[in-house]
Amino acid sequence: MNQSGWTVAVLFISLAAPAPIASAADPPCDKYSFAKQSRCAEIWKELNNEDGPVIAQFGLDQQKRRDEGKINAQQHLAENMIFIKQSTEKRIERLKERMAKE
């Protein structure tokens, strides 16, 4: 498996990680009171699950472009970092909105 294949595989594994593993590394919930952190982690997991198909499709499309020689390894990594940052920022905003309703 090549490096970009591993990237996609790791992405899928991280989306499928059980809640305790995923929530343990979720800093967005650290800013809430201890009583609300559990609910925050649940919402964060829901948001990750909702975005899973979009993230997976991005990875597949990007891999196809790389296999076709349309992007190189550096472009691939740069695009991954931009996508991850933007999609995480969007999820954090949605998290804030949902937590405000709680």
HUHU-V859097 format. One record per backbone hydrogen bond with DSSP energy under -1.0 kcal/mol. CO is the residue of the C=O (numbers start at 1). NH is the residue of the N-H. E is the energy in kcal/mol with one decimal. If there is no record, write none. Layout:
{{CO/NH/E} {CO/NH/E}}
This chain:
{{2/6/-2.0} {3/7/-1.9} {4/8/-2.1} {5/9/-2.2} {6/10/-2.9} {7/11/-2.1} {8/12/-2.3} {9/13/-2.3} {10/14/-2.7} {11/15/-1.8} {12/16/-1.5} {18/22/-2.5} {19/23/-3.7} {20/24/-1.2} {23/26/-1.5} {25/27/-1.1} {26/29/-1.5} {27/30/-1.5} {29/32/-1.4} {33/36/-1.0} {33/37/-1.3} {36/40/-2.5} {37/41/-2.5} {38/42/-1.8} {39/43/-2.5} {40/44/-2.9} {41/45/-2.2} {42/46/-2.2} {43/47/-2.8} {44/48/-2.3} {45/49/-2.4} {46/50/-2.7} {47/51/-2.1} {51/55/-2.6} {52/56/-2.9} {53/57/-2.3} {54/58/-2.2} {55/59/-2.3} {56/60/-2.5} {57/61/-2.9} {58/62/-2.7} {59/63/-2.4} {60/64/-2.2} {61/65/-2.2} {62/66/-2.3} {63/67/-2.9} {64/68/-1.9} {65/70/-2.7} {66/69/-1.4} {72/76/-2.6} {73/77/-2.4} {74/78/-2.5} {75/79/-3.0} {76/80/-2.3} {77/81/-2.5} {78/82/-2.2} {79/83/-2.7} {80/84/-3.0} {81/85/-2.3} {82/86/-2.6} {83/87/-2.9} {84/88/-2.3} {85/89/-2.3} {86/90/-2.1} {87/91/-2.1} {88/92/-2.6} {89/93/-2.0} {90/94/-2.2} {91/95/-2.6} {92/96/-2.5} {93/97/-2.2} {94/98/-2.4} {95/99/-2.9} {96/100/-1.9} {97/101/-1.0}}
